[in-house]
């Protein structure tokens, strides 16, 4: 059994029980617990962590948001800078 801390912007607006319900579609997920930060949960699972799949499932269910995080890399130059 593994414990993976999983973060998603906007997760704090939803109950852990709703997140747990959505992630139980993955047979390897055993439980979902509150995390150490508001936008974080701890996923108890078997096998590899499937963060991308978990994120896609939660976003499709309307849980979380596409808001960029502070650590997200900038993928394009700002508009005021010449390229």
N, C-alpha and C positions, 0 to 999 in steps of 0.2 A: 504494500500500500504506500502511495506517495501523497504528499501534501504540496500543492502548488498555489502560491499566492498569485491571484489573477486580478488585474486592474483594467477598468474600462470607464472612461469619462461618463458621468451621469448615473453610474451604478448606485450611488447613494440615494437616489430618488425612488428606489424600488426596494421592496422587502426581500430579505435573503430567501424567504420561502418561495417567492416568485422566481428568483434566479435558480434556486434548487430545482424547482419543478421543470423549468425549461432545460436545464442541463442533464436531467435524468433521462433524456432521449439517448444519451451516450451510455451504453451498457457498462463502460469502465468507470463512470462517475458513481461514487458511493455516498458522498455527502457534500454539502456546501455550507460553509460556516462564515460568520462575519470576519472580515480581515482587520488588519491593524490601522487602516486608513478608510475614510468614508467611501471612496470609489473602488474598494478592494474587497474581495472575498477569498477564502481559502477553499480550494477544491480538493477533496479526498478522492483519489482515483487509483486505478490499477493501470499499469503500462505507462506509455508515453503521455506527457501532457499534450493536449490538443488545443492550444490557446487560440489559434486562428479559427478553428471550427467552433469553439465555444463562443468566440466573439461574434462570428457570423450568425450563429443561432440566436444569441441574445439580441443582437441588433434587429434581426428579422421579427422577433417577438415584441419589438418596441422597448426593449430594456437597454439602457445605456444610450450613448450618442456618438456621433462621428467627430465630436470636438477633438481637435489635436491636443496632445499633451505637451507640457513644457519641454519634454525631452525629445519630442518628435523632430527628425531632421528636416531642414528646409530643403525642399525639392526644386524650387525655382527662385531666381533672384527677385528682390523687391522691385516693384514697378518703377521706382525713381532712379534705379541704377542701370546704366547702359550695359548691354550684354556683349 
